[in-house]
Amino acid sequence: MSETLISKGEGGYVLDGSSTENALVHIAIGAGVDVLHMRKSFPLLKIKHRSEGNNYMMTLHRFTSDGVFRSAAGRKLVAVKGAPPEVLDLCNYYLTV
């Protein structure tokens, strides 16, 4: 998930964040994702920022009962983005193609 501040204006979404974060939100919007509803459905609980020697960012979210995954309400979701080798090092399993 992104730290970009998102609001809806007359001409569409208004984004306030870093260029990288804004680009990720633009991609989601372009793919048809309702980013404001997604934020409401998966509220942010905790964030671990990218830092020196730690080339990934991790966020912890809670599923709510008003989202697509109603049956998962109360469960948690960890979202990770960053340097692929470091992100894969965090995984116990991953798919190779």
N, C-alpha and C positions, 0 to 999 in steps of 0.2 A: 504494500500500500504506500501511498505517497503523502508527504507532508505539505504538499501544495494546498493553499487555501482556495476553495472552490465556491463560487457563487453563480447564480443564474441571472444573467442580464437580458435585456431586450433582444440583443443579437446573438444570444447563446451563452455559453459558459464564460466566466471571467476567472482567470487563473493567476495566482500570486505565489510564486515559488521559484526555485532554481530552474534554469533552462532544462536540465536533465529531468527533473521531477515533472515539470510542465509537459515535456515531450511525452513522457509515459502516460500522463493523464489524457493528452490529445489522442494518443494511439487508442486508448480505451474508449474514449468518446467516439472516435471514428469507427470503431468496431461495434458501436451500438450499445455500449455499456452505460447504464444510468449511474454515473459515478456518485451522485448525491445519495441515491437510494442504497448503493453498495456501502457507503460510509455509515449510513444509518443501520444497515443490516449487520455490519461487522464492526462495532465500535472498538476503537483502539484502547488497549489496556496498558501496554508497555512497549517501549522502543529501545533498541540497542543501535546506536549510531555507528556509522563507519568511522574508523579511527586508524591511526598509524599502525601498520602491521595487521590490520583487521579490515580487509577489503570487501566487506559486505555489510549490509544493514538488515536488521531483523525486527519485525513487529509482531506483537501478540494481539489477537483480536478475539472477541466473543461473538458467537453466533446468536442472533436474536430470533424471536418467534415470528417476526414480520418479513423475513427474507425467503428466498427460494428454498432454503434448507431448513424448513420449520421443524422437522423431526430432530435436527441437531441442536435445537435451542439450548443454550447454556454451555455447549461444548466450545472448545477453543481452536483457533487456527493460527499457525505460525507462518508468516510470509517472509521470504528471504530473497534479497536481490544483491548482486555484486559480481565479483570476479568469479567466473565459472569454476576454476580449479578449487578455490576456497569454499565456494558453496557446496560443491560435490564432496569435499572433505568432511562436511558436516553431516552427510547422508550415510545411513547404514546400507541403503539399497538405492539403485537408480537404474533406469532403462538405457541400454545401449542399442544403437541402430547401425 
